Amino acid sequence: MSMPLTTDRLVIREWSEDDAEAAYPIYGSSEVTHWLTPVMDQVADVAAMRSVLQAWQEAQPNLIPPRGRWAVEQRSDGQVVGGLGIRLLPPYQEDLELSWQLHPDVWGHGYATEAAGALIAWAFDQDDTDELFAVARPANTRANATAKRLGMQWVGETTKYYDLRLQVYRIRHSDLV
């Protein structure tokens, strides 16, 4: 499996500066940024979103797979509806965190589970990736439910990551076979 990834309804691909107008309603939405870990300020406008996407694009080639950030678009019309990421969790930079961010208009359509599930399968095909974690604020019932739908097991609650009280979920490669 290589990028881009496709599912029945979605394409997971690298971000482009041309995605700024579609990404801004996601990362510029307080409904989305309120839940992000680490805390991310709302992106102020399309120009700022373009700068964020440029930074993500520049960093991507230097990241060891499965680390990275990707756009999620609908196959039917090419509309960007969200983003996915895999990065090292602080403070020890040992555990890999899977994250998803979707436009509020598509919440409840199963896109997070579909896209993140494809990314999990891809990540476990990369060298030495044996487990992924997801962290969510306790009140983020959507993220907690998505982690469970992905087959992630609840590990517990901690303040270890991002200095926030978070629910921790984990999935291991052996959970998929």
Salt bridges, closest charged atoms under 4 A:
ASP19 OD1 - ARG13 NH2 2.79
GLU73 OE1 - ARG13 NE 2.69
GLU97 OE1 - ARG87 NE 3.26
ASP105 OD2 - HIS103 ND1 3.75
GLU114 OE1 - ARG9 NE 2.67
GLU131 OE1 - ARG172 NE 3.25
GLU157 OE2 - ARG165 NH1 2.95
